[in-house]
């Protein structure tokens, strides 16, 4: 067949097909990507994967022979040829069980969980006492918006803390970084940290006092807690950096590597948000970016692999939770990050869309999902240990 005959044949085949305009979808995707760039303080990509596996602790460089290579993040032995889903799971990917989450509409019909330190409904714009009027020593959650932070006490009641910061930090690309992010609240809920240009602003809830740590030219955009009262200051995510206590004294150096389980190109694995360890320090939850080719419930209704998928691993080796994102959904930052653990079996993730932030509890390795808390409007959040 000649080139001309082939072109004529293809023309006849597609002549009656209705063209699909891809511009609106591309534009919406670009808007979401810009929103991610403006709002992420800890870096990451649009969609996330939550990987639950053996907890990975901070690697202290000062305790190791500097000539040794950094240890690789642990991952299970998987069989690339495995295709059958384990009993009860919805699918499999690289030999790991895949569970499908509820979509945005289904989330609203989930039953409420009967145990949680978080309130079922929280309106961040509602009247509430100021922290100065009704002080608390510890918070389980912090929500940053405008020039204030809403703190949730251990009994579920909210407090408002005014925040006046005027030295915004920028990332390595020159974009301004929000002072509010997932590493804002310390694991024990007793301190808040806010990245600033050349310094870290800290608030001590028990002392009801502000303080500042001068870090010179060090970048603060990716500051993260590595203990109840210690902060890691890497120049980029997953890199090493100095470790400071809340008084500003350097107590070591190290890095906090992410938990990797998939045998895919590293550039396709992008961590999002902090890893969160469950009770007993046995299990960890980690959010990841889009990339793995995880199957979805219905490719015609949900974004298929590799886009808009979140993966989790779990108790016995690893479990994978793929988040179902509909073609018309407007997930904020496109994926739910991990909020924490309610107990040894139930991990909580945030599903943010439009002006609402819905926290969902998943009994790992099951089809059991329940609502934990509904927050409006959805905004930058950070959580202490929930259990």
C-alpha positions as CSV (number, residue, x, y, z in Angstrom):
1,X,0.0,0.0,0.0
2,X,1.4,3.4,-0.9
3,X,1.7,6.3,1.5
4,X,-1.1,8.1,-0.3
5,X,-3.4,5.1,-0.1
6,X,-2.6,4.8,3.7
7,X,-3.4,8.5,4.3
8,X,-6.7,8.1,2.4
9,X,-7.7,5.1,4.4
10,X,-7.0,6.8,7.8
11,X,-8.9,9.9,6.6
12,X,-12.0,7.7,5.8
13,X,-11.7,5.9,9.2
14,X,-11.8,9.1,11.4
15,X,-13.8,11.4,9.2
16,X,-17.1,10.6,11.1
17,X,-15.6,10.9,14.6
18,X,-16.4,13.8,16.8
19,X,-13.2,15.6,17.8
20,X,-12.5,16.0,21.5
21,X,-11.4,19.4,22.7
22,X,-8.5,18.8,25.2
23,X,-7.9,22.5,25.9
24,X,-10.3,22.8,28.9
25,X,-8.9,19.8,30.7
26,X,-5.3,20.9,30.0
27,X,-6.1,24.4,31.3
28,X,-7.8,23.0,34.5
29,X,-4.7,20.8,35.0
30,X,-2.4,23.8,34.6
31,X,-4.4,25.8,37.1
32,X,-4.2,23.0,39.6
33,X,-0.5,22.7,39.1
34,X,0.0,26.4,39.7
35,X,-2.1,26.2,42.9
36,X,0.1,23.4,44.1
37,X,3.3,25.4,43.4
38,X,1.9,28.4,45.4
39,X,0.6,26.4,48.4
40,X,3.1,23.6,49.1
41,X,5.6,24.4,51.7
42,X,7.1,21.0,51.9
43,X,7.3,20.3,48.1
44,X,5.7,17.4,46.3
45,X,3.5,16.9,43.3
46,X,-0.1,17.0,42.5
47,X,-1.2,13.5,43.5
48,X,0.0,11.5,46.4
49,X,0.5,8.0,47.3
50,X,0.3,6.9,50.9
51,X,2.6,4.0,51.6
52,X,2.3,2.1,54.9
53,X,5.2,-0.1,55.6
54,X,7.9,-0.6,58.2
55,X,8.6,2.8,59.9
56,X,11.6,4.7,58.6
57,X,13.2,6.7,61.3
58,X,15.5,9.7,60.9
59,X,19.0,8.8,59.7
60,X,21.5,10.7,61.9
61,X,24.6,11.4,59.9
62,X,26.6,12.3,62.9
63,X,26.3,8.7,64.2
64,X,27.5,7.1,61.0
65,X,30.7,6.7,59.1
66,X,30.4,9.4,56.5
67,X,32.2,7.3,53.9
68,X,29.3,4.7,54.0
69,X,26.5,5.2,51.5
70,X,23.1,6.2,52.9
71,X,20.9,3.2,53.5
72,X,18.1,2.6,51.0
73,X,14.5,2.9,52.1
74,X,13.1,-0.6,52.7
75,X,10.7,-2.2,50.4
76,X,9.0,-5.6,50.2
77,X,10.1,-8.3,47.8
78,X,7.5,-8.3,45.0
79,X,6.9,-10.5,42.0
80,X,6.5,-8.4,38.9
81,X,4.7,-11.4,37.3
82,X,2.0,-11.5,40.0
83,X,-1.4,-10.5,38.6
84,X,-4.1,-12.0,40.8
85,X,-5.5,-9.7,43.5
86,X,-5.2,-11.1,47.1
87,X,-8.4,-12.3,48.7
88,X,-10.5,-9.2,49.5
89,X,-8.4,-6.7,47.6
90,X,-9.7,-4.9,44.5
91,X,-6.6,-5.4,42.3
92,X,-2.9,-5.8,42.5
93,X,0.1,-3.8,41.4
94,X,3.7,-5.2,41.4
95,X,2.4,-8.0,43.6
96,X,0.9,-5.7,46.3
97,X,-2.8,-5.6,47.2
98,X,-4.7,-2.6,45.9
99,X,-7.8,-1.2,47.6
100,X,-10.0,1.4,46.0
101,X,-11.1,4.4,48.0
102,X,-14.6,6.0,47.9
103,X,-14.8,8.8,45.5
104,X,-15.7,12.4,46.5
105,X,-19.5,11.9,46.4
106,X,-19.3,8.5,48.2
107,X,-17.3,10.1,51.0
108,X,-20.2,12.3,52.0
109,X,-22.4,9.3,52.6
110,X,-19.9,7.4,54.8
111,X,-20.9,6.7,58.4
112,X,-19.1,8.7,61.2
113,X,-16.4,7.0,63.2
114,X,-17.3,6.8,66.9
115,X,-13.9,7.6,68.4
116,X,-11.7,10.5,67.5
117,X,-10.1,13.5,69.2
118,X,-11.1,15.7,66.2
119,X,-14.6,17.4,66.1
120,X,-17.1,16.1,63.6
121,X,-17.7,19.5,62.2
122,X,-15.4,22.5,62.4
123,X,-16.0,25.9,60.8
124,X,-12.7,27.8,60.7
125,X,-14.6,31.1,60.3
126,X,-17.0,30.7,63.2
127,X,-16.7,32.5,66.5
128,X,-14.3,30.8,68.9
129,X,-12.2,31.8,71.9
130,X,-8.8,33.1,71.5
131,X,-5.8,31.1,72.7
132,X,-4.9,34.0,75.1
133,X,-8.4,33.8,76.7
134,X,-8.6,30.1,77.0
135,X,-5.1,28.6,76.8
136,X,-4.3,25.0,76.1
137,X,-1.0,23.2,76.5
138,X,-1.4,20.8,73.5
139,X,-3.2,20.7,70.2
140,X,-4.1,17.7,68.0
141,X,-4.6,19.8,64.8
142,X,-3.7,23.2,63.5
143,X,-5.2,25.0,60.5
144,X,-3.5,28.0,59.0
145,X,-5.4,30.7,57.2
146,X,-4.7,34.4,56.5
147,X,-3.0,35.8,59.6
148,X,-4.1,33.2,62.1
149,X,-4.0,29.6,63.1
150,X,-7.0,27.6,64.4
151,X,-5.9,25.0,67.0
152,X,-8.0,22.0,68.0
153,X,-7.5,21.0,71.6
154,X,-7.4,17.4,72.8
155,X,-11.1,17.6,73.8
156,X,-12.0,18.7,70.2
157,X,-12.7,22.4,71.0
158,X,-11.1,25.1,68.9
159,X,-8.9,28.1,69.7
160,X,-7.7,31.0,67.5
161,X,-4.1,32.2,67.5
162,X,-3.2,35.5,65.7
163,X,-0.1,35.1,63.6
164,X,1.9,38.1,62.4
165,X,4.8,37.1,60.1
166,X,6.4,39.4,57.6
167,X,9.5,37.7,56.3
168,X,8.2,35.0,53.8
169,X,10.6,32.3,52.7
170,X,11.1,31.3,49.0
171,X,11.9,27.9,47.6
172,X,14.8,27.1,45.3
173,X,12.8,28.3,42.3
174,X,12.1,31.7,43.8
175,X,8.4,30.9,44.7
176,X,7.1,32.3,47.9
177,X,6.4,29.6,50.5
178,X,3.4,29.6,52.7
179,X,4.3,29.7,56.4
180,X,1.5,27.1,57.0
181,X,2.1,23.5,56.0
182,X,1.9,19.9,57.1
183,X,4.9,20.2,59.4
184,X,3.5,23.2,61.3
185,X,2.5,21.4,64.5
186,X,5.0,19.3,66.5
187,X,4.3,15.5,66.9
188,X,3.4,16.1,70.6
189,X,1.2,19.1,69.7
190,X,3.1,21.5,72.0
191,X,4.9,23.7,69.5
192,X,4.2,25.4,66.2
193,X,6.9,26.3,63.6
194,X,6.7,28.7,60.7
195,X,9.4,29.1,58.0
196,X,10.7,32.6,57.5
197,X,13.5,34.0,55.4
198,X,16.6,33.6,57.6
199,X,14.8,32.3,60.6
200,X,12.2,30.0,62.1
201,X,9.3,31.5,64.1
202,X,8.2,29.2,66.9
203,X,5.2,29.3,69.3
204,X,5.2,27.4,72.6
205,X,1.6,26.5,73.6
206,X,2.4,25.7,77.2
207,X,4.4,28.9,77.8
208,X,2.2,30.9,75.5
209,X,5.3,32.6,74.1
210,X,6.8,33.3,70.7
211,X,10.5,32.8,69.9
212,X,12.8,33.0,66.9
213,X,15.7,30.9,65.7
214,X,18.2,32.6,63.4
215,X,19.4,30.2,60.7
216,X,21.5,32.7,58.6
217,X,21.4,31.8,54.9
218,X,20.0,28.3,55.4
219,X,16.7,27.6,53.6
220,X,13.7,27.1,55.9
221,X,11.1,26.1,53.3
222,X,11.3,22.4,54.0
223,X,11.7,22.5,57.8
224,X,10.1,19.4,59.4
225,X,9.8,17.9,62.9
226,X,11.9,14.8,63.5
227,X,10.9,14.5,67.2
228,X,8.7,16.2,69.7
229,X,11.2,19.1,70.1
230,X,13.7,18.7,67.3
231,X,13.6,20.2,63.8
232,X,15.4,19.0,60.6
233,X,16.4,21.8,58.2
234,X,17.2,20.3,54.8
235,X,17.8,22.5,51.8
236,X,15.5,20.2,49.8
237,X,13.2,17.4,50.6
238,X,14.9,14.1,51.5
239,X,18.3,15.8,51.7
240,X,20.4,16.0,54.8
241,X,20.6,19.1,57.0
242,X,21.2,20.3,60.6
243,X,19.0,19.2,63.4
244,X,18.0,21.9,65.9
245,X,16.2,21.8,69.1
246,X,13.5,24.3,69.9
247,X,16.0,26.6,71.6
248,X,17.9,26.8,68.3
249,X,20.9,24.7,69.4
250,X,22.3,22.2,66.8
251,X,22.1,18.7,68.2
252,X,23.2,16.8,65.1
253,X,22.6,16.4,61.5
254,X,20.7,13.9,59.4
255,X,18.0,13.3,56.9
256,X,14.6,11.7,56.8
257,X,14.3,9.4,53.7
258,X,10.9,8.4,52.3
259,X,9.5,4.9,52.3
260,X,9.7,3.4,48.8
261,X,8.1,0.1,47.8
262,X,7.7,0.2,44.1
263,X,10.2,-1.0,41.5
264,X,9.8,1.9,39.1
265,X,11.9,4.8,37.9
266,X,12.8,7.1,40.9
267,X,11.7,10.2,39.0
268,X,8.2,8.7,39.0
269,X,8.2,8.5,42.9
270,X,7.7,11.9,44.5
271,X,6.9,12.0,48.3
272,X,4.3,14.5,49.5
273,X,3.9,15.5,53.1
274,X,5.5,14.0,56.2
275,X,5.5,10.3,56.9
276,X,3.4,9.5,60.0
277,X,4.0,6.7,62.3
278,X,1.3,4.8,64.1
279,X,1.0,3.7,67.8
280,X,4.0,1.6,68.9
281,X,6.1,2.9,66.0
282,X,5.4,-0.2,64.0
283,X,3.6,1.2,61.0
284,X,4.2,4.3,58.9
285,X,2.0,6.2,56.4
286,X,3.6,8.2,53.6
287,X,2.0,10.2,50.8
288,X,3.4,10.0,47.3
289,X,3.0,11.6,43.9
290,X,1.5,10.4,40.7
291,X,3.4,7.9,38.6
292,X,2.8,4.3,39.4
293,X,0.5,2.5,36.9
294,X,-2.0,1.4,39.6
295,X,-5.4,0.2,38.3
296,X,-8.6,2.1,39.0
297,X,-12.2,1.0,39.5
298,X,-13.5,2.3,36.1
299,X,-11.1,3.9,33.6
300,X,-14.0,5.6,31.9
301,X,-15.1,7.3,35.1
302,X,-11.9,7.9,37.0
303,X,-8.5,9.2,36.0
304,X,-6.6,6.1,35.0
305,X,-3.0,5.3,35.8
306,X,-0.6,6.8,36.2
307,X,-2.3,10.1,36.9
308,X,-4.3,11.0,40.1
309,X,-3.6,7.9,42.1
310,X,-2.6,7.6,45.7
311,X,-0.9,4.4,47.0
312,X,-0.6,3.1,50.6
313,X,1.1,0.1,52.0
314,X,0.3,-1.6,55.2
315,X,0.5,-3.9,58.2
316,X,1.6,-7.3,56.7
317,X,4.3,-6.2,54.2
318,X,2.3,-3.5,52.4
319,X,-1.2,-2.5,51.4
320,X,-2.0,0.0,48.6
321,X,-4.9,2.4,48.6
322,X,-5.7,4.0,45.3
323,X,-7.8,7.1,45.4
324,X,-10.6,7.3,42.9
325,X,-10.7,10.8,41.4
326,X,-13.5,11.4,38.9
327,X,-13.0,13.2,35.6
328,X,-14.9,16.2,36.9
329,X,-13.6,16.2,40.5
330,X,-11.7,19.2,41.8
331,X,-9.6,17.8,44.5
332,X,-7.5,20.5,46.1
333,X,-3.9,19.4,45.4
334,X,-5.5,16.4,43.8
335,X,-4.8,13.9,46.6
336,X,-5.4,13.3,50.3
337,X,-2.3,13.5,52.4
338,X,-2.0,11.4,55.6
339,X,-3.2,13.1,58.8
340,X,-2.3,10.3,61.2
341,X,-3.5,7.2,63.0
342,X,-6.5,6.8,65.3
343,X,-5.2,3.4,66.4
344,X,-3.0,0.5,65.2
345,X,-5.4,-0.3,62.4
346,X,-7.0,3.0,61.3
347,X,-5.1,5.6,59.3
348,X,-6.7,9.0,58.6
349,X,-6.3,10.9,55.3
350,X,-7.4,14.3,54.2
351,X,-9.7,14.6,51.2
352,X,-9.8,18.3,50.3
353,X,-12.0,19.5,47.5
354,X,-13.4,23.0,46.9
355,X,-14.1,24.7,50.3
356,X,-14.3,21.5,52.4
357,X,-11.7,19.3,54.1
358,X,-13.0,15.9,54.9
359,X,-10.9,13.5,57.0
360,X,-11.5,9.9,56.3
361,X,-10.5,6.9,58.4
362,X,-9.5,3.7,56.6
363,X,-9.2,0.3,58.4
364,X,-6.0,-0.8,56.6
365,X,-6.5,-3.8,54.3
366,X,-10.3,-3.7,54.4
367,X,-13.2,-1.9,52.6
368,X,-14.1,-0.1,55.8
369,X,-14.0,3.7,55.5
370,X,-15.6,6.2,57.9
371,X,-15.8,10.0,58.2
372,X,-13.7,11.4,61.0
373,X,-14.0,15.2,60.7
374,X,-15.4,17.8,58.3
375,X,-13.6,21.1,58.1
376,X,-14.7,24.2,56.2
377,X,-13.2,26.0,54.5
378,X,-10.4,23.6,53.5
379,X,-7.0,25.1,54.2
380,X,-3.4,24.3,55.2
381,X,-3.4,21.8,58.0
382,X,-1.0,20.0,60.3
383,X,-1.6,17.2,62.9
384,X,0.0,16.0,66.0
385,X,-0.3,12.4,67.1
386,X,-3.9,11.4,67.2
387,X,-3.4,8.3,69.4
